[in-house]
Amino acid sequence: MSKVVVRVVAVAGAAGALIAAVGLPWAWYGDRAVHLTEFPGWVWYAGAAVLLNVVTAGAIVVPGRRGWLLLAAGGLGVVTIVAAVVVMTRYADVFLGPVVPAVRPSLGPGGPVAVLAALASMTAVAGSRYLRFSRSR
């Protein structure tokens, strides 16, 4: 993978995580958008995503064949994806208690974007191990 592609994928992963965490709703309740911070356990996703992007940046800035970085990124990527899926699948818990509402909540785009962003960051770390350098200037 070329350096440019690895960097673009890493930036796309970081931007996707930021947009998913701050900008996109993770659920809809009628016309009301519900963002990440309204969910129980949102801190776990946010922390794992930040750590994954820090490890990704470290792998991109100082390329090499460090196996521990690949393992750390893989582990953090799995934790990030699991945290996003857990938060995503519990969207009904935010609204549904003992009373059944007339409006049914539905899943928003924030969760799927968060999962794709984590996959992009993991791909960038894996690609950084096998960089190709161009001989042309």
LINLINDA-V615702 format. One record per backbone hydrogen bond with DSSP energy under -0.5 kcal/mol. CO is the residue of the C=O (numbers start at 1). NH is the residue of the N-H. E is the energy in kcal/mol with one decimal. If there is no record, write none. Layout:
co=CO nh=NH e=E
co=CO nh=NH e=E
//
This chain:
co=1 nh=132 e=-1.5
co=2 nh=6 e=-2.3
co=3 nh=7 e=-2.4
co=4 nh=8 e=-2.6
co=5 nh=9 e=-2.5
co=6 nh=10 e=-2.3
co=7 nh=11 e=-2.6
co=8 nh=12 e=-2.4
co=9 nh=13 e=-2.2
co=10 nh=14 e=-2.3
co=11 nh=15 e=-2.9
co=12 nh=16 e=-2.5
co=13 nh=17 e=-2.1
co=14 nh=18 e=-2.2
co=15 nh=19 e=-2.9
co=16 nh=20 e=-2.5
co=17 nh=21 e=-2.2
co=18 nh=22 e=-2.4
co=18 nh=23 e=-0.5
co=19 nh=23 e=-1.6
co=19 nh=24 e=-2.3
co=25 nh=110 e=-2.6
co=26 nh=108 e=-2.3
co=27 nh=34 e=-2.8
co=28 nh=30 e=-0.5
co=28 nh=106 e=-2.7
co=29 nh=31 e=-0.5
co=29 nh=32 e=-1.8
co=32 nh=29 e=-2.8
co=33 nh=35 e=-0.6
co=34 nh=26 e=-2.8
co=34 nh=27 e=-1.4
co=35 nh=38 e=-1.8
co=36 nh=39 e=-2.0
co=39 nh=42 e=-1.2
co=41 nh=44 e=-0.9
co=41 nh=45 e=-0.9
co=42 nh=46 e=-2.3
co=43 nh=47 e=-2.8
co=44 nh=48 e=-2.1
co=45 nh=49 e=-2.6
co=46 nh=50 e=-2.2
co=47 nh=51 e=-2.3
co=48 nh=52 e=-2.4
co=49 nh=53 e=-2.1
co=50 nh=54 e=-2.0
co=51 nh=55 e=-2.5
co=52 nh=56 e=-2.3
co=53 nh=57 e=-2.3
co=54 nh=58 e=-2.2
co=55 nh=59 e=-2.1
co=56 nh=60 e=-1.9
co=57 nh=61 e=-2.8
co=58 nh=62 e=-1.8
co=60 nh=63 e=-0.5
co=61 nh=63 e=-0.6
co=64 nh=66 e=-0.7
co=65 nh=67 e=-0.8
co=66 nh=69 e=-0.5
co=66 nh=70 e=-1.1
co=67 nh=71 e=-2.2
co=68 nh=72 e=-2.7
co=69 nh=73 e=-2.7
co=70 nh=74 e=-2.3
co=71 nh=75 e=-2.7
co=72 nh=76 e=-2.9
co=73 nh=77 e=-2.6
co=74 nh=78 e=-2.3
co=75 nh=79 e=-2.4
co=76 nh=80 e=-2.7
co=77 nh=81 e=-2.5
co=78 nh=82 e=-2.7
co=79 nh=83 e=-2.6
co=80 nh=84 e=-2.4
co=81 nh=85 e=-2.5
co=82 nh=86 e=-2.6
co=83 nh=87 e=-2.5
co=84 nh=88 e=-2.7
co=85 nh=89 e=-2.6
co=86 nh=90 e=-0.8
co=87 nh=90 e=-0.6
co=88 nh=91 e=-1.1
co=90 nh=93 e=-0.9
co=90 nh=94 e=-0.7
co=91 nh=94 e=-0.7
co=91 nh=95 e=-0.6
co=92 nh=95 e=-0.6
co=92 nh=96 e=-3.3
co=95 nh=97 e=-0.6
co=99 nh=97 e=-0.9
co=99 nh=101 e=-0.6
co=104 nh=30 e=-0.5
co=106 nh=28 e=-3.2
co=108 nh=112 e=-0.5
co=109 nh=113 e=-1.9
co=110 nh=114 e=-2.0
co=111 nh=115 e=-2.1
co=112 nh=116 e=-2.3
co=113 nh=117 e=-2.4
co=114 nh=118 e=-2.0
co=115 nh=119 e=-2.1
co=116 nh=120 e=-2.1
co=117 nh=121 e=-2.2
co=118 nh=122 e=-2.3
co=119 nh=123 e=-2.1
co=120 nh=124 e=-2.2
co=121 nh=125 e=-2.0
co=122 nh=126 e=-2.3
co=123 nh=127 e=-2.7
co=124 nh=128 e=-1.7
co=125 nh=129 e=-0.7
co=126 nh=129 e=-0.8
co=127 nh=130 e=-1.1
co=128 nh=131 e=-0.6
co=132 nh=3 e=-0.7
//
